[in-house]
Amino acid sequence: MSLYTAFDLHSKNNYAAIVDAVGQKVAGKKLTNDPGVILNFLEPYREEVQGIVVESTFNWYWLVDILMDSGYKVHLANTTAIQKYNGLKHSGDKEDAFWLAELLRLNVLPQGYIYPKSERPIRDLLRKRAHLVQLRTSLILSLQNIVERNCGRQIRANDIKRIREDRVTPYFEGNDDLSLTGKVSKEAIDFFTTKILQIERFVEDKLEMRQPYRYLLSVPGIGKILGLTIMLETGPVERFTKVGNYVSYCRKVSTRWTSNDKTKGKGNKKNGNKYLAWAFSEAAEFARRYNEQAKAYYNRKMQKSNFMVAHNALAHKLARAAYHIMKDQMPFMPDKLFSS
């Protein structure tokens, strides 16, 4: 007898559900998030279980790993693509788990990609770097605003980030309150910069650009760290059948619902990989600063719209270029990308 299993996963517990080949409920139970408890629940059904669904929640790693290590075939549910009947009067963990098992039985389960266990730690390390960069940027912007508001002058971000030279303190001389503000801000920014550099040195020593991704470094705005981030967040590029699928996964496609040429709302703009979205946004910022063709493209868009639209358009272009570079194993061709 074929059985299909699913777990509705939470931080401390989960609900396990099992259905048979005709959709009849075989077993269901609320379990603690303990590997021994979960495996003991499954053991009587081991030979009949055809597959197990795990929700793609924030904490799916450990459950998927213990199930796969135990020999089960695991499917990661793409929760953003799963819809339930809106007319239901009641829905809970039990119903959700049995619904996931039913989708697997019917072979219509929207699935996510199970990233290899061996590469997740260093990917998470680069995600932590991105988090620190964002925190540092917020501190830099705050300090720039304070300087401009109180001194009527501007200070460049690169001047603030200098570790061996303090270019912040001179702006606040003669005012103890502002001097302390500048001192605290500079020390916090320097702390984040030190940790970011520590992560970068570790990653660069441990990881190299692999064969399918080596030409990413030819894209303007993409250095080694951003290239490694894109490589690890993308995974096998073959899982994206078209460039549009990849760019959408990178959150670089606008969302809009229309009817009779009128806007009727928007879809889920957060559907996709936020780390790839950040990486290509960073690449676009570097590209417009240091690459003439990217800068010219950005300026053309600026004349027709505003800086945010221009920035997103450039990031969209770079994401499309990255897909073809990874897929076709060819270096970046600026004339082809920026011709329109």
Summary of the structure (lengths in Angstrom):
residues: 340
radius of gyration: 24.7
end to end distance: 58.4
largest distance: 81.8
contacts: 975
relative contact order: 0.08
helix: 58%
strand: 13%
